Amino acid sequence: MNQPTPPAVVLLVDDDEGLLQLMAEAFRTEGCQVATANSGASALAWLERERPDLMLLDLKMQHGGGQALIECLRTKSSLVPFVVVTGEGDEAVAVEVMKQGAMDYIMKDAALFDRLPVVVNRALSVLSRNRALAQAAAARRQLELEILEISEREQRRIGEDLHDGLGQQLTAIELLCAGLKSDLAAQPKLEKQAEQIAQSIREAITLVRLVARGLAPLNDEADALHISLCELVARIHSLGRLQCRFEYAEQILVTDRAVAVPLYRIAQEAVNNALKHSQADEVIVRLTQTPTALTLQVLDNGRGLHPQNGAGLGLQVMRHRASSIGADLTIESKPSKGVTVTCQLSR
C-alpha cells in the first residue's frame, strides 16, 4: 500500500509582516507546511534546525538581505532550493541571483498572488522529479552492487570447488604418478614418460590454483585488498614479460568487501590490459589514501591506448565497477608514454 505523500515544507523569509502572513495563508491553502522568518538571521537560525523543501526569499530586508543569507548558506554548504521575491525594478538583481542558484523569481506587484502558486508548484515539481531520479539512481546502484556481490559469491564458490575438488584430485594423480615412476625405475623409457605425465599434472595443478585464486581473490579480512594486490603483482612479475611492482606508503585496510572486491577487479583488469596490449616493460600498481579519498592507480610505460580501444569491453567493465561503488574512474593515455588508470573513491 502506497504511503501518502507528506506536504511540502516551505520557508518564507520576508520583513513585511503583513505580506508574510498573506503568503503563509496562501501556501497553507495549497496544502503546504509553512514556516516563516522576518529576517536573514532568524531564517538562518531556523535552517540550522530544519531543512525545507523550498525557501521563498525576499532580496531586500532591513536586517540582513536575501543575498547575504544565500552567501552564508553557501559558505556552510547548506544552501537549500530557493525562489527569490523582489520588488519592481529589481529584475536585473533577481536574474543575477538566479545565476547563483535560484530556481525562479517573483515580482512584488499586483499579480503576485496570481503567479505565486504557479511558480512555487513548478519549482516543487522540479524538485520532486529530481528526488525521484536520485532515488531511482540510488536503487539502480544498490541493485548493481547486489548483482556484483552475487556474481563474486558465485565465482568464489567455483574457485573453492576448483581448489578443493579438481585441485585435490590432480594432486592425488600426481602422487600416483610418483609411485608409478618408482615402480618403473628399471625401465628408463617408461620412467621418463611417467615423469612427463607428472610434470604435466603439476602444471595443471598450478593452473587450477591460479584460476581458483582469480575467481576468489579476496577473503573477508580488512587487509585482503592489500594482500591480494601484492599477490597479483607477484604473479604478473613472475611471468618475466615485464617488471611489475606495488607501491604504497603504508598498508591500507579496507573493511568493506563490497568496496575492496571492485577495486581489486579494476586493478586486475588494468594490469592484464597492460600485459596484453601495452608492450610496456614496467607496470606500477599504486594504492594511496587521504582523509577524504582512497585512490587506486595502475600505470604502464607502454605505447599508450589505441583510440579504437577507448570503448573496449574491459574499460567499460572497469567504469561500471567504479560506478557501482560511487568512485570516479579516469584513463589518461599518451602515445608512447603509457596509460594511467585512476579510480578515486571519496570518503
VOBA-1610 file (N, C-alpha, C; in pm, whole numbers, padded with zeros to 5 digits, always signed):
BEGIN
Met+00085-00120+00000Met+00000+00000+00000Met+00088+00124+00000Asn+00063+00219-00093Asn+00144+00340-00104Asn+00118+00433+00015Gln+00228+00485+00070Gln+00216+00581+00178Gln+00177+00717+00122Pro+00093+00795+00193Pro+00056+00928+00143Pro+00179+01018+00137Thr+00182+01103+00034Thr+00294+01195+00018Thr+00287+01305+00123Pro+00395+01326+00201Pro+00391+01430+00304Pro+00383+01568+00239Pro+00324+01666+00307Pro+00314+01800+00249Pro+00451+01864+00233Ala+00464+01947+00129Ala+00589+02018+00107Ala+00611+02120+00219Val+00736+02130+00266Val+00770+02227+00369Val+00831+02350+00301Val+00768+02466+00324Val+00812+02590+00260Val+00849+02690+00368Leu+00968+02750+00354Leu+01012+02856+00445Leu+00998+02990+00372Leu+00922+03083+00433Leu+00902+03216+00377Leu+00987+03315+00455Val+01068+03392+00385Val+01157+03489+00451Val+01128+03627+00393Asp+01069+03715+00476Asp+01033+03850+00431Asp+01015+03937+00555Asp+01060+04063+00547Asp+01047+04151+00664Asp+00916+04230+00663Asp+00833+04210+00562Asp+00700+04272+00558Asp+00602+04173+00624Glu+00569+04200+00752Glu+00489+04105+00829Glu+00352+04078+00766Gly+00289+04184+00713Gly+00158+04166+00652Gly+00165+04075+00531Leu+00262+04102+00442Leu+00279+04020+00322Leu+00319+03877+00360Leu+00402+03866+00462Leu+00448+03735+00507Leu+00330+03647+00549Gln+00235+03706+00625Gln+00119+03630+00672Gln+00026+03594+00558Leu+00010+03686+00461Leu-00075+03658+00346Leu-00018+03543+00262Met+00113+03548+00240Met+00176+03440+00164Met+00165+03308+00239Ala+00186+03313+00371Ala+00177+03191+00451Ala+00039+03128+00439Glu-00066+03211+00445Glu-00203+03160+00434Glu-00227+03101+00296Ala-00171+03166+00192Ala-00188+03116+00055Ala-00124+02978+00040Phe-00008+02959+00100Phe+00060+02830+00090Phe-00010+02722+00171Arg-00063+02759+00285Arg-00137+02661+00365Arg-00261+02615+00289Thr-00323+02708+00217Thr-00439+02672+00136Thr-00401+02571+00027Glu-00275+02583-00022Glu-00227+02490-00125Glu-00183+02356-00065Gly-00194+02343+00068Gly-00159+02216+00133Gly-00015+02206+00178Cys+00056+02318+00181Cys+00196+02317+00223Cys+00208+02335+00374Gln+00316+02284+00429Gln+00351+02313+00567Gln+00442+02435+00564Val+00407+02540+00640Val+00473+02669+00624Val+00547+02709+00751Ala+00669+02761+00732Ala+00744+02826+00839Ala+00779+02966+00790Thr+00788+03061+00882Thr+00815+03200+00843Thr+00933+03255+00922Ala+01001+03352+00860Ala+01111+03424+00924Ala+01109+03567+00872Asn+01128+03666+00962Asn+01120+03806+00919Asn+01257+03870+00901Ser+01363+03788+00902Ser+01498+03841+00878Ser+01589+03727+00836Gly+01704+03766+00778Gly+01801+03664+00741Gly+01853+03589+00861Ala+01871+03660+00975Ala+01924+03596+01096Ala+01826+03492+01151Ser+01698+03526+01155Ser+01600+03430+01208Ser+01583+03313+01112Ala+01594+03339+00980Ala+01588+03229+00882Ala+01706+03135+00901Leu+01825+03192+00922Leu+01944+03111+00941Leu+01932+03024+01066Ala+01878+03083+01174Ala+01859+03007+01298Ala+01763+02890+01276Trp+01656+02913+01199Trp+01560+02805+01170Trp+01625+02698+01084Leu+01704+02740+00986Leu+01767+02645+00895Leu+01873+02560+00963Glu+01924+02605+01074Glu+02019+02524+01148Glu+01951+02404+01214Arg+01818+02413+01232Arg+01743+02305+01295Arg+01663+02222+01195Glu+01618+02285+01088Glu+01529+02220+00992Glu+01581+02239+00849Arg+01520+02161+00757Arg+01553+02178+00615Arg+01424+02175+00535Pro+01388+02288+00471Pro+01263+02291+00395Pro+01281+02230+00257Asp+01169+02200+00193Asp+01175+02160+00053Asp+01206+02279-00036Leu+01155+02398+00005Leu+01174+02518-00077Leu+01172+02640+00015Met+01253+02740-00022Met+01256+02866+00052Met+01220+02981-00043Leu+01127+03066+00000Leu+01095+03189-00071Leu+01164+03303+00002Leu+01246+03377-00068Leu+01337+03470-00002Leu+01326+03610-00061Asp+01296+03706+00025Asp+01295+03847-00015Asp+01439+03894-00027Leu+01473+03958-00140Leu+01611+04001-00159Leu+01648+04120-00072Lys+01551+04209-00045Lys+01582+04331+00030Lys+01504+04332+00161Met+01581+04323+00270Met+01521+04330+00403Met+01604+04424+00490Gln+01539+04484+00589Gln+01607+04583+00672Gln+01724+04522+00751His+01703+04402+00803His+01806+04341+00888His+01866+04219+00818Gly+01951+04244+00722Gly+02016+04135+00650Gly+01938+04093+00528Gly+01991+04124+00410Gly+01922+04092+00285Gly+01932+03946+00247Gly+01852+03912+00146Gly+01849+03775+00099Gly+01980+03727+00041Gln+02051+03817-00028Gln+02178+03777-00088Gln+02280+03738+00018Ala+02280+03813+00130Ala+02372+03781+00239Ala+02341+03643+00297Leu+02212+03610+00310Leu+02173+03480+00361Leu+02218+03369+00266Ile+02202+03393+00135Ile+02244+03293+00037Ile+02393+03265+00046Glu+02473+03373+00058Glu+02617+03357+00068Glu+02656+03283+00195Cys+02587+03314+00304Cys+02616+03247+00431Cys+02586+03097+00422Leu+02472+03062+00363Leu+02435+02922+00348Leu+02531+02849+00254Arg+02572+02918+00148Arg+02666+02857+00054Arg+02800+02830+00122Thr+02845+02924+00205Thr+02971+02906+00278Thr+02965+02784+00368Lys+02847+02761+00427Lys+02829+02645+00517Lys+02791+02518+00442Ser+02784+02527+00308Ser+02743+02412+00225Ser+02606+02359+00266Ser+02516+02451+00305Ser+02381+02411+00347Ser+02273+02488+00270Leu+02307+02532+00148Leu+02210+02605+00067Leu+02094+02514+00029Val+01973+02564+00044Val+01853+02487+00010Val+01793+02543-00119Pro+01708+02467-00189Pro+01642+02520-00308Pro+01562+02645-00273Phe+01571+02750-00356Phe+01502+02873-00320Phe+01451+02948-00443Val+01346+03026-00419Val+01288+03118-00518Val+01297+03256-00457Val+01339+03356-00534Val+01354+03491-00480Val+01227+03573-00507Val+01196+03658-00412Val+01085+03753-00424Val+01144+03892-00420Thr+01114+03975-00518Thr+01180+04105-00526Thr+01082+04213-00572Gly+01116+04337-00539Gly+01031+04449-00578Gly+01050+04488-00723Glu+00962+04576-00770Glu+00969+04621-00909Glu+01101+04694-00933Gly+01152+04675-01053Gly+01277+04741-01090Gly+01400+04663-01048Asp+01383+04549-00986Asp+01497+04471-00939Asp+01517+04344-01021Glu+01462+04339-01143Glu+01473+04217-01223Glu+01618+04179-01251Ala+01702+04280-01278Ala+01843+04251-01307Ala+01910+04182-01188Val+01877+04229-01068Val+01932+04167-00947Val+01880+04025-00933Ala+01750+04009-00960Ala+01689+03876-00949Ala+01753+03777-01047Val+01777+03823-01169Val+01841+03737-01269Val+01981+03698-01224Glu+02052+03794-01165Glu+02186+03765-01116Glu+02182+03661-01005Val+02082+03672-00917Val+02069+03574-00809Val+02034+03437-00866Met+01956+03433-00974Met+01925+03305-01036Met+02051+03237-01088Lys+02146+03318-01134Lys+02273+03261-01178Lys+02347+03197-01062Gln+02315+03242-00940Gln+02379+03189-00821Gln+02305+03067-00766Gly+02196+03027-00833Gly+02130+02904-00792Gly+01980+02912-00769Ala+01921+03032-00776Ala+01776+03042-00755Ala+01701+02965-00864Met+01590+02902-00826Met+01512+02826-00923Met+01422+02917-01007Asp+01382+03032-00951Asp+01293+03125-01022Asp+01286+03253-00941Tyr+01213+03352-00991Tyr+01190+03473-00912Tyr+01049+03525-00938Ile+00995+03597-00839Ile+00860+03653-00848Ile+00868+03800-00812Met+00799+03882-00892Met+00797+04026-00865Met+00688+04058-00762Lys+00717+04151-00672Lys+00616+04201-00577Lys+00533+04308-00647Asp+00429+04264-00711Asp+00340+04358-00779Asp+00196+04310-00760Ala+00105+04370-00833Ala-00037+04339-00815Ala-00070+04194-00851Ala+00012+04133-00936Ala-00016+03995-00979Ala+00059+03892-00895Leu+00118+03936-00782Leu+00199+03846-00701Leu+00124+03718-00664Phe+00003+03733-00609Phe-00068+03615-00558Phe-00128+03531-00670Asp-00135+03585-00791Asp-00177+03504-00905Asp-00062+03415-00953Arg+00058+03473-00954Arg+00174+03398-01005Arg+00238+03308-00900Leu+00219+03342-00774Leu+00287+03269-00667Leu+00263+03118-00671Pro+00138+03069-00678Pro+00116+02924-00680Pro+00179+02856-00802Val+00174+02927-00917Val+00228+02868-01041Val+00379+02848-01029Val+00448+02953-00984Val+00595+02947-00974Val+00637+02843-00870Val+00571+02845-00755Val+00610+02754-00648Val+00579+02609-00684Asn+00460+02584-00740Asn+00427+02447-00780Asn+00522+02395-00887Arg+00563+02485-00977Arg+00659+02444-01079Arg+00793+02407-01015Ala+00838+02488-00919Ala+00964+02458-00851Ala+00955+02328-00772Leu+00843+02309-00700Leu+00826+02187-00622Leu+00818+02064-00713Ser+00758+02081-00831Ser+00750+01970-00925Ser+00889+01931-00975Val+00973+02030-01004Val+01111+02003-01047Val+01187+01931-00936Leu+01171+01980-00812Leu+01240+01918-00700Leu+01193+01773-00679Ser+01063+01751-00697Ser+01009+01616-00681Ser+01066+01521-00787Arg+01074+01569-00910Arg+01132+01487-01017Arg+01278+01457-00989Asn+01352+01558-00941Asn+01494+01538-00911Asn+01512+01435-00800Arg+01425+01443-00698Arg+01434+01344-00589Arg+01403+01204-00641Ala+01301+01196-00728Ala+01266+01065-00783Ala+01381+01008-00866Leu+01446+01093-00945Leu+01561+01049-01024Leu+01675+01003-00935Ala+01700+01081-00827Ala+01807+01044-00734Ala+01777+00911-00667Gln+01650+00891-00627Gln+01612+00765-00564Gln+01625+00649-00662Ala+01585+00674-00789Ala+01597+00568-00889Ala+01744+00534-00914Ala+01829+00637-00918Ala+01972+00614-00938Ala+02031+00536-00820Ala+01988+00571-00699Ala+02037+00501-00580Ala+01990+00355-00581Ala+01864+00333-00621Ala+01812+00197-00628Ala+01886+00114-00733Arg+01915+00178-00847Arg+01989+00108-00952Arg+02129+00072-00904Arg+02194+00169-00836Arg+02328+00144-00785Arg+02327+00029-00683Gln+02224+00027-00597Gln+02212-00081-00499Gln+02191-00215-00568Leu+02108-00215-00674Leu+02085-00338-00749Leu+02213-00386-00816Glu+02289-00291-00871Glu+02416-00328-00934Glu+02511-00389-00832Leu+02515-00329-00712Leu+02600-00384-00607Leu+02559-00525-00569Glu+02428-00548-00561Glu+02378-00681-00526Glu+02412-00782-00635Ile+02398-00740-00762Ile+02431-00830-00873Ile+02580-00864-00872Leu+02664-00761-00849Leu+02808-00785-00842Leu+02842-00878-00726Glu+02775-00857-00613Glu+02801-00941-00496Glu+02762-01085-00524Ile+02646-01105-00589Ile+02604-01241-00625Ile+02705-01304-00721Ser+02750-01224-00820Ser+02848-01274-00916Ser+02978-01312-00847Glu+03027-01224-00758Glu+03150-01253-00687Glu+03136-01375-00598Arg+03019-01387-00533Arg+02997-01501-00445Arg+02997-01632-00524Glu+02935-01630-00643Glu+02932-01750-00727Glu+03070-01783-00780Gln+03145-01679-00819Gln+03282-01703-00865Gln+03367-01760-00752Arg+03344-01708-00632Arg+03419-01758-00517Arg+03387-01906-00493Arg+03260-01942-00506Arg+03222-02083-00487Arg+03288-02172-00591Ile+03288-02126-00717Ile+03351-02204-00824Ile+03500-02218-00797Gly+03562-02107-00753Gly+03706-02111-00723Gly+03737-02210-00611Glu+03654-02209-00508Glu+03675-02304-00397Glu+03654-02448-00444Asp+03554-02470-00531Asp+03531-02605-00584Asp+03650-02651-00668Leu+03705-02560-00747Leu+03823-02595-00828Leu+03940-02632-00738His+03963-02548-00637His+04078-02570-00550His+04062-02697-00466Asp+03945-02711-00406Asp+03924-02823-00313Asp+03888-02953-00386Gly+03825-02942-00503Gly+03781-03060-00576Gly+03882-03104-00679Leu+03884-03033-00792Leu+03973-03072-00901Leu+04120-03065-00860Gly+04156-02962-00783Gly+04296-02949-00740Gly+04341-03068-00659Gln+04258-03115-00566Gln+04295-03229-00484Gln+04301-03358-00565Gln+04210-03371-00661Gln+04214-03490-00746Gln+04342-03494-00828Leu+04381-03380-00882Leu+04506-03375-00960Leu+04626-03405-00870Thr+04623-03355-00748Thr+04732-03383-00655Thr+04741-03533-00627Ala+04627-03597-00611Ala+04626-03741-00589Ala+04684-03816-00709Ile+04648-03770-00829Ile+04701-03834-00951Ile+04852-03814-00960Glu+04900-03698-00919Glu+05045-03671-00920Glu+05117-03769-00826Leu+05058-03796-00710Leu+05118-03891-00617Leu+05121-04032-00676Leu+05014-04069-00747Leu+05012-04199-00814Leu+05122-04208-00920Cys+05143-04096-00992Cys+05249-04093-01093Cys+05386-04108-01029Ala+05402-04045-00912Ala+05530-04057-00841Ala+05554-04203-00803Gly+05448-04271-00757Gly+05462-04413-00724Gly+05490-04497-00847Leu+05423-04465-00958Leu+05445-04538-01083Leu+05588-04520-01132Lys+05640-04396-01118Lys+05778-04369-01160Lys+05876-04455-01081Ser+05849-04470-00951Ser+05936-04552-00867Ser+05930-04699-00911Asp+05810-04746-00945Asp+05793-04885-00989Asp+05861-04912-01123Leu+05875-04804-01204Leu+05932-04820-01338Leu+06079-04783-01343Ala+06143-04780-01227Ala+06284-04739-01222Ala+06372-04826-01311Ala+06335-04956-01328Ala+06416-05047-01411Ala+06388-05031-01560Gln+06290-04948-01594Gln+06256-04928-01736Gln+06265-04778-01767Pro+06384-04728-01802Pro+06409-04584-01819Pro+06309-04514-01912Lys+06271-04579-02020Lys+06181-04514-02115Lys+06045-04486-02053Leu+05991-04591-01986Leu+05861-04574-01921Leu+05871-04478-01802Glu+05986-04483-01732Glu+06007-04393-01619Glu+06004-04247-01666Lys+06065-04221-01780Lys+06067-04084-01835Lys+05927-04039-01872Gln+05849-04130-01930Gln+05711-04097-01966Gln+05628-04066-01842Ala+05650-04143-01736Ala+05579-04119-01610Ala+05616-03983-01553Glu+05742-03945-01564Glu+05786-03813-01516Glu+05722-03701-01598Gln+05711-03721-01730Gln+05647-03621-01816Gln+05499-03604-01777Ile+05434-03718-01749Ile+05293-03710-01707Ile+05282-03634-01575Ala+05372-03666-01481Ala+05371-03598-01351Ala+05394-03449-01367Gln+05487-03411-01457Gln+05514-03269-01480Gln+05391-03198-01537Ser+05322-03264-01631Ser+05201-03204-01688Ser+05094-03186-01581Ile+05084-03282-01491Ile+04985-03272-01384Ile+05021-03158-01288Arg+05152-03143-01257Arg+05194-03032-01171Arg+05159-02898-01234Glu+05178-02887-01364Glu+05143-02763-01434Glu+04992-02740-01430Ala+04914-02849-01445Ala+04768-02837-01438Ala+04725-02793-01298Ile+04791-02845-01195Ile+04760-02806-01058Ile+04787-02657-01038Thr+04900-02610-01088Thr+04934-02468-01077Thr+04830-02383-01147Leu+04789-02427-01267Leu+04690-02351-01343Leu+04556-02348-01269Val+04514-02461-01213Val+04389-02465-01138Val+04394-02370-01019Arg+04507-02368-00950Arg+04520-02279-00835Arg+04515-02132-00875Leu+04579-02101-00989Leu+04575-01963-01037Leu+04433-01923-01075Val+04363-02013-01144Val+04224-01983-01183Val+04137-01968-01059Ala+04155-02060-00963Ala+04076-02053-00840Ala+04105-01924-00765Arg+04232-01884-00762Arg+04269-01760-00693Arg+04208-01639-00763Gly+04202-01644-00897Gly+04143-01533-00972Gly+03993-01523-00950Leu+03927-01639-00931Leu+03783-01638-00909Leu+03747-01597-00767Ala+03834-01624-00673Ala+03807-01589-00532Ala+03928-01517-00475Pro+03953-01393-00519Pro+04079-01325-00483Pro+04086-01272-00341Leu+03971-01242-00280Leu+03972-01175-00151Leu+03894-01253-00046Asn+03949-01254+00075Asn+03870-01305+00187Asn+03799-01187+00254Asp+03748-01208+00373Asp+03669-01103+00438Asp+03750-01017+00535Glu+03882-01033+00537Glu+03965-00955+00628Glu+03990-00814+00575Ala+04018-00721+00666Ala+04037-00581+00626Ala+04162-00561+00540Asp+04261-00650+00554Asp+04384-00637+00476Asp+04380-00719+00347Ala+04264-00772+00311Ala+04253-00861+00195Ala+04291-00790+00065Leu+04248-00665+00049Leu+04280-00593-00075Leu+04431-00575-00087His+04495-00534+00019His+04640-00514+00016His+04712-00644-00018Ile+04676-00751+00049Ile+04743-00880+00026Ile+04719-00929-00116Ser+04596-00917-00164Ser+04563-00965-00299Ser+04633-00884-00407Leu+04648-00754-00386Leu+04723-00672-00483Leu+04870-00713-00485Cys+04925-00743-00367Cys+05063-00792-00361Cys+05077-00922-00440Glu+04982-01013-00424Glu+04987-01141-00494Glu+04968-01124-00644Leu+04877-01034-00682Leu+04856-01007-00825Leu+04984-00957-00890Val+05049-00861-00827Val+05173-00805-00880Val+05281-00912-00886Ala+05291-00995-00783Ala+05392-01101-00781Ala+05369-01200-00894Arg+05243-01237-00919Arg+05214-01332-01027Arg+05253-01275-01163Ile+05214-01149-01186Ile+05247-01086-01316Ile+05398-01074-01331His+05466-01034-01223His+05612-01018-01229His+05681-01151-01258Ser+05626-01261-01201Ser+05689-01391-01216Ser+05682-01443-01360Leu+05593-01387-01442Leu+05584-01430-01581Leu+05707-01391-01661Gly+05781-01288-01614Gly+05904-01247-01679Gly+05887-01161-01802Arg+05765-01120-01830Arg+05742-01039-01951Arg+05760-00891-01925Leu+05745-00848-01801Leu+05765-00709-01764Leu+05789-00698-01614Gln+05840-00583-01573Gln+05857-00555-01430Gln+05723-00505-01375Cys+05679-00561-01265Cys+05553-00519-01204Cys+05576-00501-01054Arg+05534-00386-01002Arg+05556-00362-00859Arg+05436-00290-00798Phe+05424-00305-00668Phe+05314-00248-00591Phe+05372-00138-00502Glu+05319-00015-00517Glu+05367+00099-00439Glu+05261+00142-00338Tyr+05304+00162-00214Tyr+05213+00210-00109Tyr+05298+00267+00004Ala+05246+00371+00068Ala+05318+00433+00179Ala+05299+00353+00307Glu+05183+00293+00321Glu+05151+00211+00438Glu+05042+00113+00398Gln+05029+00008+00477Gln+04923-00089+00448Gln+04787-00024+00472Ile+04702-00031+00372Ile+04571+00032+00378Ile+04465-00075+00403Leu+04387-00055+00506Leu+04282-00150+00540Leu+04149-00104+00481Val+04083-00192+00411Val+03951-00164+00353Val+03854-00265+00415Thr+03774-00218+00507Thr+03688-00309+00584Thr+03564-00352+00507Asp+03524-00276+00405Asp+03403-00307+00329Asp+03440-00392+00208Arg+03403-00519+00210Arg+03437-00608+00098Arg+03368-00565-00031Ala+03251-00500-00018Ala+03180-00452-00136Ala+03259-00343-00208Val+03352-00281-00139Val+03443-00182-00199Val+03573-00248-00243Ala+03625-00336-00159Ala+03755-00398-00185Ala+03755-00482-00313Val+03648-00562-00332Val+03645-00652-00449Val+03643-00574-00581Pro+03555-00473-00600Pro+03560-00397-00726Pro+03696-00328-00749Leu+03758-00277-00643Leu+03890-00214-00660Leu+03992-00317-00707Tyr+03988-00436-00649Tyr+04080-00540-00694Tyr+04054-00577-00839Arg+03927-00592-00876Arg+03894-00631-01014Arg+03939-00523-01113Ile+03927-00396-01073Ile+03973-00288-01161Ile+04124-00299-01181Ala+04198-00320-01071Ala+04344-00336-01081Ala+04379-00457-01166Gln+04308-00567-01146Gln+04333-00689-01222Gln+04312-00667-01372Glu+04202-00601-01408Glu+04173-00575-01548Glu+04276-00480-01609Ala+04313-00375-01535Ala+04409-00278-01587Ala+04547-00342-01607Val+04590-00424-01512Val+04719-00492-01524Val+04718-00590-01641Asn+04610-00667-01654Asn+04600-00762-01765Asn+04598-00690-01900Asn+04530-00575-01907Asn+04531-00497-02030Asn+04673-00452-02066Ala+04746-00406-01965Ala+04883-00363-01988Ala+04969-00481-02035Leu+04949-00597-01974Leu+05026-00715-02010Leu+04999-00758-02154Lys+04872-00750-02196Lys+04834-00800-02328Lys+04860-00700-02440His+04836-00571-02413His+04828-00475-02524His+04930-00362-02521Ser+04990-00333-02407Ser+05065-00207-02397Ser+05206-00214-02453Gln+05264-00335-02462Gln+05406-00352-02498Gln+05495-00277-02398Ala+05448-00267-02275Ala+05525-00199-02171Ala+05629-00293-02112Asp+05733-00235-02050Asp+05828-00317-01975Asp+05819-00291-01825Glu+05721-00205-01786Glu+05702-00179-01644Glu+05556-00141-01617Val+05500-00200-01512Val+05366-00167-01467Val+05372-00142-01317Ile+05308-00034-01273Ile+05305+00000-01131Ile+05161+00001-01084Val+05134-00068-00976Val+05005-00061-00907Val+05027+00023-00782Arg+04946+00126-00764Arg+04967+00220-00653Arg+04836+00238-00576Leu+04842+00224-00445Leu+04725+00243-00360Leu+04758+00345-00253Thr+04681+00454-00249Thr+04706+00561-00153Thr+04574+00603-00090Gln+04584+00668+00025Gln+04464+00721+00088Gln+04497+00852+00158Thr+04394+00939+00164Thr+04398+01063+00238Thr+04274+01063+00328Pro+04260+01163+00414Pro+04138+01168+00495Pro+04009+01174+00414Thr+04019+01215+00287Thr+03898+01234+00208Thr+03882+01138+00091Ala+03986+01059+00058Ala+03975+00975-00062Ala+04067+00854-00054Leu+04023+00747-00120Leu+04104+00627-00143Leu+04128+00618-00293Thr+04256+00607-00333Thr+04289+00613-00475Thr+04370+00492-00517Leu+04324+00426-00622Leu+04395+00315-00685Leu+04442+00361-00822Gln+04570+00338-00853Gln+04624+00371-00985Gln+04700+00252-01042Val+04686+00234-01173Val+04767+00137-01246Val+04832+00212-01361Leu+04965+00214-01363Leu+05039+00291-01463Leu+05130+00197-01542Asp+05141+00220-01672Asp+05239+00147-01752Asp+05315+00245-01840Asn+05429+00203-01891Asn+05512+00289-01976Asn+05510+00241-02120Gly+05397+00186-02162Gly+05387+00127-02295Gly+05353+00227-02404Arg+05293+00176-02510Arg+05269+00255-02630Arg+05147+00346-02620Gly+05071+00335-02513Gly+04951+00416-02499Gly+04829+00344-02552Leu+04714+00402-02524Leu+04587+00340-02560Leu+04551+00373-02703His+04521+00271-02783His+04478+00295-02920His+04338+00354-02918Pro+04309+00458-03000Pro+04176+00522-02999Pro+04061+00423-03012Gln+04079+00317-03091Gln+03971+00220-03110Gln+03944+00137-02986Asn+04040+00135-02893Asn+04022+00055-02772Asn+03967+00135-02656Gly+03938+00265-02679Gly+03891+00351-02572Gly+03755+00312-02519Ala+03677+00240-02598Ala+03544+00198-02553Ala+03535+00046-02546Gly+03651-00020-02526Gly+03653-00165-02520Gly+03576-00218-02402Leu+03544-00348-02408Leu+03463-00409-02304Leu+03532-00402-02168Gly+03664-00424-02167Gly+03736-00420-02041Gly+03727-00285-01972Leu+03741-00179-02050Leu+03732-00044-01993Leu+03589-00015-01947Gln+03492-00063-02023Gln+03353-00044-01982Gln+03324-00115-01850Val+03378-00235-01835Val+03358-00309-01711Val+03424-00236-01593Met+03544-00182-01616Met+03610-00106-01510Met+03528+00015-01469Arg+03475+00086-01568Arg+03392+00204-01538Arg+03266+00162-01460His+03208+00050-01501His+03088+00002-01432His+03120-00034-01287Arg+03231-00102-01266Arg+03269-00140-01129Arg+03294-00016-01044Ala+03361+00085-01102Ala+03385+00209-01027Ala+03254+00278-00994Ser+03164+00285-01091Ser+03035+00349-01069Ser+02954+00278-00961Ser+02966+00146-00954Ser+02887+00069-00859Ser+02921+00102-00714Ile+03042+00155-00689Ile+03081+00191-00552Ile+03089+00342-00535Gly+03040+00417-00636Gly+03040+00562-00626Gly+03176+00626-00647Ala+03266+00555-00716Ala+03400+00607-00741Ala+03409+00668-00881Asp+03511+00752-00901Asp+03537+00813-01031Asp+03654+00741-01097Leu+03636+00700-01222Leu+03742+00632-01297Leu+03787+00721-01412Thr+03915+00749-01419Thr+03971+00827-01530Thr+04083+00748-01595Ile+04096+00765-01726Ile+04200+00695-01801Ile+04275+00799-01882Glu+04404+00813-01855Glu+04490+00907-01927Glu+04588+00828-02012Ser+04600+00870-02137Ser+04688+00798-02228Ser+04753+00894-02327Lys+04884+00874-02349Lys+04956+00950-02449Lys+05040+00852-02531Pro+05047+00873-02663Pro+05125+00782-02746Pro+05268+00769-02695Ser+05313+00645-02681Ser+05449+00612-02637Ser+05480+00654-02494Lys+05378+00698-02421Lys+05401+00738-02282Lys+05309+00663-02185Gly+05247+00559-02235Gly+05173+00470-02148Gly+05033+00514-02113Val+04973+00438-02023Val+04836+00458-01978Val+04834+00466-01826Thr+04754+00557-01774Thr+04733+00566-01629Thr+04583+00550-01602Val+04549+00446-01529Val+04410+00423-01488Val+04399+00465-01342Thr+04308+00558-01313Thr+04291+00609-01176Thr+04148+00589-01131Cys+04132+00523-01019Cys+03999+00505-00958Cys+04004+00571-00821Gln+03922+00675-00803Gln+03923+00751-00678Gln+03786+00743-00610Leu+03789+00700-00486Leu+03668+00686-00407Leu+03671+00788-00295Ser+03578+00885-00301Ser+03572+00988-00197Ser+03513+00928-00070Arg+03561+00977+00044Arg+03513+00923+00172Arg+03444+01031+00253
//
